[in-house]
């Protein structure tokens, strides 16, 4: 029969059947499917054709929402595409499958794949930019439907809100994810390619002045755990992730020595660092929580993670120390020790650097850790900091005696 508004309305299930198709007599492959649902009889228009030796069936729409002539026109398009060798049903299925791969779900798969193959800091950076708020407006979009315009707009927004370096790193993280997704057949193109790359030039020569050191130190009074971390970074010259992940099991309270295991250092070399009395005073001021090894942070196994608190610290500082980063504290420590007479190779030992006197043949034969010299250097530096922040006379405080000191 020809499918019309009247015949569609009167079409019913033949006796004894729960599913039946009425084929249109004018357009081959166009039909009305009538079947018994859980609560009532349902009618839907379909188009059926053959592709690659198999019968394909495409749902056109419900007869309750589409008229017969509307459905016929839609079926003609489907059957016409099939006539020239296309496979509309397979394309629909592929599209539905692609829609499962949203930017958010692919980001989660990408991060899971990278967790064990990149450095912890690199992983945290990728997770921060991909799973955080930076690309949240794109998270629900299928990965292959995100356009260059979408990416460019988000990168520009990140630059406005968080600065050009953050925008550059967010863009790089997204590009890395898309490169991975292309390799796994999840998308055919990387929409990051061709977008403007923000300037990621971060000054690497910033050394804080004495006035800035004093201002930051005093601003830390009201900064809680973050303030203690900032002060320890300045006193020890250690890296941010080393201090924020400091553990009680790494510290010998009696001798005042901090022993960093290889897995917690950037160069994968164990690092033993004497802590000055000034640093130990900060460590001892941290309350110990039963069952928790990390000094800082309330829940994360990585230690302290609330880096947004630096904005609060900067707000308290005002214009007393502008445009500074936590890594500037490490550079300030190294430069400051050099200024007060500490030898370069001792500074390298403090920073756990493998360069200069520890490179090549010299490093093979010179295995000294310069423990005594490092202790003296940190004592001088600690006293220098105390003088700056207290505006008083110099007074070098003695470290606890160790076996090496009496040897």
Order of alpha helices (4+ residues) and beta strands (2+ residues): alpha-beta-beta-beta-beta-alpha-alpha-alpha-alpha-alpha-alpha-alpha-alpha-alpha-beta-beta-beta-alpha-alpha-alpha-alpha-alpha-alpha-alpha
